[in-house]
Amino acid sequence: MADERLIVALDLHTFDDVKKLVGELGSSVNFYKVGMELFYSVGAGVVEWLKTQDKKIFLDLKLHDIPNTVAGGLCSLMNLGVDILNVHASGGFTMMKTAADSLRKEADKRGVECPKLIAITVLTSINDEEWADLGFTLKTANQVVRLAKLAHKAGLDGVVASPQEAHLIRDACGEKFLIATPGIRPAGVDVDDQSRIATPAAALLNGASHLVVGRPIRAAKNPREAAEKILAEMSTQP
């Protein structure tokens, strides 16, 4: 069985490209992230297709609005049967708690398994200079931990954060808290537009529970080979 700690990001524009990549990766990958780029291009059909392939899905739409709107949106998205949904932690405690409570209540009402709900902390493309330009006085890492603790208090299942902050979040929020880390770059791979990055083994060692990997696999000459190299490195960390 594929290591479900690896989530491959389907940051693509067409259904054909999705089918091609998923076909190339085959049984080596069982968990995929569907983000705005793909969802807005082809719609919910891509989620339905991935489910027919027995794949798990992280629907990465980063909801951020007033509490009732976010809660209603999540309950609608739950119809798709995905495994993970997310919101922006910067929406605040009330938004996150309303979202989590509403989602679980709706799942109970329908008699279905509730998807995990996680929160975006600080985007991994943001470096310390950009962070300061936004007017924040706390260091980036401190803000990430603050938002993670707020999400934990609100009853969310985890957060998205860079691998560099994973150990701080693990210490603050406990072993069961889900920490999904983008910004994973194996040695020798371009960092692209990511700023706070780590290798797969380092991210897991730092406390990450899931690694979200896109371009290092998607842009490789042999995507399956690239994925299996990452999986081999991951296997060194239990």
C-alpha positions as CSV (number, residue, x, y, z in Angstrom):
1,M,0.0,0.0,0.0
2,A,1.2,3.5,-0.9
3,D,2.6,5.7,2.0
4,E,-0.3,8.1,2.6
5,R,1.9,10.6,4.2
6,L,2.8,11.7,0.7
7,I,0.2,14.0,-1.0
8,V,0.9,14.8,-4.6
9,A,-0.4,18.2,-5.7
10,L,-2.3,18.2,-8.9
11,D,-1.6,21.8,-9.9
12,L,-2.7,21.2,-13.5
13,H,-5.2,22.8,-15.8
14,T,-6.8,19.9,-17.7
15,F,-8.5,16.6,-17.0
16,D,-6.3,14.9,-19.5
17,D,-3.2,16.1,-17.7
18,V,-4.6,14.8,-14.4
19,K,-5.4,11.4,-15.9
20,K,-1.9,11.2,-17.5
21,L,-0.1,12.0,-14.2
22,V,-2.2,9.8,-12.0
23,G,-1.8,7.0,-14.5
24,E,2.0,7.4,-14.6
25,L,2.2,7.4,-10.8
26,G,-0.1,4.4,-10.5
27,S,-0.1,2.5,-7.2
28,S,2.9,4.4,-5.9
29,V,0.7,7.4,-4.8
30,N,-2.7,7.1,-3.1
31,F,-3.3,10.7,-1.9
32,Y,-3.7,13.8,-4.1
33,K,-4.3,17.5,-3.5
34,V,-6.8,19.3,-5.7
35,G,-6.3,23.0,-5.4
36,M,-7.8,26.2,-6.9
37,E,-6.0,26.0,-10.2
38,L,-7.4,22.6,-11.1
39,F,-10.8,22.9,-9.3
40,Y,-11.6,26.2,-11.0
41,S,-10.5,24.8,-14.4
42,V,-12.4,21.5,-14.5
43,G,-14.8,21.5,-11.5
44,A,-15.9,18.8,-9.2
45,G,-15.7,16.1,-11.8
46,V,-12.0,15.7,-11.1
47,V,-12.7,14.8,-7.5
48,E,-15.4,12.3,-8.6
49,W,-12.9,10.7,-11.0
50,L,-10.2,10.4,-8.4
51,K,-12.6,8.7,-6.1
52,T,-13.4,6.1,-8.8
53,Q,-9.6,5.4,-8.8
54,D,-9.8,4.8,-5.0
55,K,-7.6,7.8,-4.3
56,K,-7.8,10.0,-1.2
57,I,-8.3,13.7,-1.8
58,F,-7.2,16.9,0.0
59,L,-9.4,19.6,-1.4
60,D,-7.3,22.7,-1.0
61,L,-9.6,25.7,-1.5
62,K,-8.5,27.7,1.5
63,L,-11.9,29.1,2.5
64,H,-11.7,32.5,4.2
65,D,-14.9,34.5,4.9
66,I,-17.3,35.3,7.7
67,P,-18.1,32.3,10.0
68,N,-21.5,31.2,8.6
69,T,-20.4,31.5,5.0
70,V,-17.3,29.4,5.6
71,A,-19.3,26.8,7.5
72,G,-22.0,26.6,4.8
73,G,-19.4,26.3,2.1
74,L,-17.6,23.5,3.9
75,C,-20.9,21.6,4.4
76,S,-21.5,21.9,0.7
77,L,-18.1,20.7,-0.2
78,M,-18.5,17.7,2.1
79,N,-20.9,16.3,-0.6
80,L,-17.9,15.5,-2.7
81,G,-16.6,13.0,-0.2
82,V,-13.1,14.3,0.1
83,D,-10.8,13.4,3.0
84,I,-9.4,16.8,3.9
85,L,-10.8,20.3,3.6
86,N,-9.2,23.6,4.7
87,V,-9.7,27.2,5.8
88,H,-7.4,30.2,6.5
89,A,-6.5,30.4,10.2
90,S,-6.4,34.2,9.8
91,G,-10.2,34.1,9.6
92,G,-10.0,33.8,13.4
93,F,-11.1,31.6,16.2
94,T,-14.9,32.1,15.8
95,M,-14.7,31.3,12.1
96,M,-12.7,28.1,12.7
97,K,-14.8,26.9,15.5
98,T,-18.0,27.5,13.7
99,A,-16.6,25.7,10.7
100,A,-15.5,22.7,12.6
101,D,-18.6,22.4,14.7
102,S,-20.9,22.8,11.7
103,L,-19.0,20.3,9.6
104,R,-19.1,17.6,12.3
105,K,-22.8,18.3,13.0
106,E,-23.6,18.0,9.3
107,A,-21.6,14.8,9.0
108,D,-23.4,13.2,11.9
109,K,-26.8,14.3,10.5
110,R,-26.0,12.6,7.2
111,G,-24.4,9.6,8.8
112,V,-21.1,10.0,6.9
113,E,-17.5,10.2,8.0
114,C,-16.5,13.8,8.6
115,P,-13.5,15.0,6.5
116,K,-10.5,16.3,8.4
117,L,-10.5,20.1,8.7
118,I,-7.2,21.9,8.7
119,A,-6.1,25.5,8.6
120,I,-3.6,27.5,6.6
121,T,-1.1,29.3,8.9
122,V,1.3,31.4,6.8
123,L,1.9,30.6,3.1
124,T,5.2,29.0,2.5
125,S,6.0,31.4,-0.3
126,I,6.2,34.3,2.3
127,N,9.7,35.1,3.6
128,D,10.6,37.2,6.6
129,E,11.0,40.3,4.5
130,E,7.6,40.0,2.9
131,W,6.1,39.2,6.3
132,A,7.5,42.5,7.8
133,D,6.2,44.4,4.8
134,L,2.7,43.2,5.7
135,G,3.0,45.1,9.0
136,F,3.3,42.1,11.3
137,T,5.6,42.5,14.3
138,L,5.8,38.9,15.4
139,K,8.4,36.7,13.6
140,T,6.9,34.4,11.0
141,A,7.5,31.2,13.0
142,N,5.9,32.7,16.1
143,Q,2.8,33.7,14.1
144,V,2.6,30.2,12.6
145,V,2.6,28.6,16.1
146,R,0.1,31.1,17.4
147,L,-2.3,30.3,14.5
148,A,-1.7,26.6,15.0
149,K,-2.6,26.8,18.7
150,L,-5.7,28.8,17.8
151,A,-6.8,26.2,15.3
152,H,-6.2,23.4,17.8
153,K,-8.3,25.3,20.4
154,A,-11.0,25.8,17.8
155,G,-11.3,22.0,17.4
156,L,-9.6,21.7,14.0
157,D,-7.7,18.5,13.1
158,G,-4.5,20.2,12.0
159,V,-2.8,22.9,10.0
160,V,-0.8,23.6,6.9
161,A,2.6,25.0,7.7
162,S,6.2,25.0,6.4
163,P,8.4,22.1,7.5
164,Q,10.6,24.6,9.3
165,E,7.9,25.3,11.9
166,A,6.6,21.7,12.1
167,H,8.5,20.9,15.3
168,L,7.3,24.0,17.1
169,I,3.7,23.1,16.2
170,R,4.2,19.4,17.2
171,D,5.4,20.6,20.6
172,A,2.6,23.0,21.0
173,C,-0.3,20.9,19.7
174,G,0.5,17.3,20.4
175,E,1.1,14.1,18.6
176,K,-2.3,13.6,17.0
177,F,-2.4,17.1,15.4
178,L,-2.1,16.8,11.6
179,I,0.7,18.9,10.1
180,A,0.7,19.1,6.3
181,T,3.8,20.6,4.9
182,P,4.3,22.0,1.4
183,G,7.7,23.4,0.4
184,I,9.2,19.9,0.2
185,R,12.2,19.9,-2.1
186,P,14.5,16.9,-2.4
187,A,18.2,17.7,-2.7
188,G,19.2,19.1,-6.1
189,V,15.6,20.2,-7.1
190,D,14.8,23.9,-7.8
191,V,13.1,25.7,-4.9
192,D,10.8,27.6,-7.4
193,D,8.6,30.2,-5.5
194,Q,8.9,28.5,-2.1
195,S,10.9,30.2,0.7
196,R,10.5,28.1,3.8
197,I,11.5,24.6,2.6
198,A,13.0,21.2,3.7
199,T,13.8,17.8,2.3
200,P,11.3,15.0,2.8
201,A,13.2,13.3,5.6
202,A,13.9,16.6,7.4
203,A,10.2,17.6,7.3
204,L,9.1,14.3,8.8
205,L,11.9,14.5,11.4
206,N,10.7,18.0,12.3
207,G,7.2,16.6,13.0
208,A,5.3,16.8,9.8
209,S,2.5,14.2,9.4
210,H,2.0,14.7,5.6
211,L,4.2,16.1,2.8
212,V,2.6,17.9,0.0
213,V,4.7,17.7,-3.1
214,G,4.0,19.1,-6.5
215,R,6.6,20.3,-9.0
216,P,9.4,17.9,-8.0
217,I,7.2,15.1,-9.1
218,R,5.0,16.7,-11.7
219,A,7.8,18.3,-13.6
220,A,10.2,15.3,-13.5
221,K,11.1,13.4,-16.7
222,N,9.8,10.3,-14.9
223,P,7.2,11.3,-12.3
224,R,6.9,7.8,-10.8
225,E,10.6,7.5,-10.4
226,A,10.7,10.9,-8.7
227,A,7.8,9.9,-6.4
228,E,9.5,6.6,-5.5
229,K,12.7,8.4,-4.6
230,I,10.8,10.7,-2.2
231,L,9.0,7.7,-0.8
232,A,12.3,5.9,-0.2
233,E,13.6,8.9,1.7
234,M,10.4,9.1,3.7
235,S,10.7,5.5,4.6
236,T,13.8,6.3,6.7
237,Q,11.5,8.2,9.1
238,P,8.8,6.1,10.8
